[in-house]
Amino acid sequence: MENEIKQVYAGSVVNAEYISSVLEENGIQFLIRNFQEESLVAGWAAIPIKGEASVYVFTQDYDRAMLLLDEINLSDIEE
């Protein structure tokens, strides 16, 4: 169970990078999936996914990560 991951964000790559920096500053390990970059590496382009990414954290860090995202007011960075 401690190796399971949960998604804390899905949206723009720019916001995902910002969120990852906040997580890193607070000692939370994370994983970013950049779908457009992954498709290019695989040899095809995911045109409808334009610049979308997801950020994941380990399950044991999920609550702490969500509190941090609440603090930075995720809705403000979505605008």
Contacts in CASP RR format, 6 or more apart in sequence:
PFRMAT RR
TARGET T0000
AUTHOR 0000-0000-0000
METHOD contacts of the structure
MODEL  1
MENEIKQVYAGSVVNAEYISSVLEENGIQFLIRNFQEESLVAGWAAIPIK
GEASVYVFTQDYDRAMLLLDEINLSDIEE
1 59 0 8 1.000
2 58 0 8 1.000
2 59 0 8 1.000
2 60 0 8 1.000
3 58 0 8 1.000
4 58 0 8 1.000
4 59 0 8 1.000
5 31 0 8 1.000
5 56 0 8 1.000
5 57 0 8 1.000
5 58 0 8 1.000
5 59 0 8 1.000
6 56 0 8 1.000
6 57 0 8 1.000
6 58 0 8 1.000
6 59 0 8 1.000
6 62 0 8 1.000
7 54 0 8 1.000
7 55 0 8 1.000
7 56 0 8 1.000
8 19 0 8 1.000
8 30 0 8 1.000
8 55 0 8 1.000
8 56 0 8 1.000
8 57 0 8 1.000
8 62 0 8 1.000
8 65 0 8 1.000
8 66 0 8 1.000
8 69 0 8 1.000
9 15 0 8 1.000
9 16 0 8 1.000
9 19 0 8 1.000
9 54 0 8 1.000
9 55 0 8 1.000
9 69 0 8 1.000
9 74 0 8 1.000
10 52 0 8 1.000
10 53 0 8 1.000
10 54 0 8 1.000
10 55 0 8 1.000
11 52 0 8 1.000
11 53 0 8 1.000
11 54 0 8 1.000
12 51 0 8 1.000
12 52 0 8 1.000
12 53 0 8 1.000
13 34 0 8 1.000
13 36 0 8 1.000
13 51 0 8 1.000
13 52 0 8 1.000
13 53 0 8 1.000
15 77 0 8 1.000
15 78 0 8 1.000
16 32 0 8 1.000
16 34 0 8 1.000
16 53 0 8 1.000
16 54 0 8 1.000
16 55 0 8 1.000
17 32 0 8 1.000
17 53 0 8 1.000
18 77 0 8 1.000
19 30 0 8 1.000
19 55 0 8 1.000
19 69 0 8 1.000
19 72 0 8 1.000
19 74 0 8 1.000
19 77 0 8 1.000
20 30 0 8 1.000
20 32 0 8 1.000
20 55 0 8 1.000
22 68 0 8 1.000
22 69 0 8 1.000
22 72 0 8 1.000
23 29 0 8 1.000
23 30 0 8 1.000
23 55 0 8 1.000
23 57 0 8 1.000
23 65 0 8 1.000
23 68 0 8 1.000
24 30 0 8 1.000
26 64 0 8 1.000
26 68 0 8 1.000
28 57 0 8 1.000
28 61 0 8 1.000
28 64 0 8 1.000
28 65 0 8 1.000
28 68 0 8 1.000
29 57 0 8 1.000
29 58 0 8 1.000
29 61 0 8 1.000
30 55 0 8 1.000
30 56 0 8 1.000
30 57 0 8 1.000
30 65 0 8 1.000
31 55 0 8 1.000
31 56 0 8 1.000
31 57 0 8 1.000
32 53 0 8 1.000
32 54 0 8 1.000
32 55 0 8 1.000
32 56 0 8 1.000
33 53 0 8 1.000
33 54 0 8 1.000
33 56 0 8 1.000
34 51 0 8 1.000
34 53 0 8 1.000
35 46 0 8 1.000
35 49 0 8 1.000
35 51 0 8 1.000
35 52 0 8 1.000
35 53 0 8 1.000
35 54 0 8 1.000
36 45 0 8 1.000
36 46 0 8 1.000
36 49 0 8 1.000
36 50 0 8 1.000
36 51 0 8 1.000
36 52 0 8 1.000
38 46 0 8 1.000
39 45 0 8 1.000
39 46 0 8 1.000
39 49 0 8 1.000
57 65 0 8 1.000
END
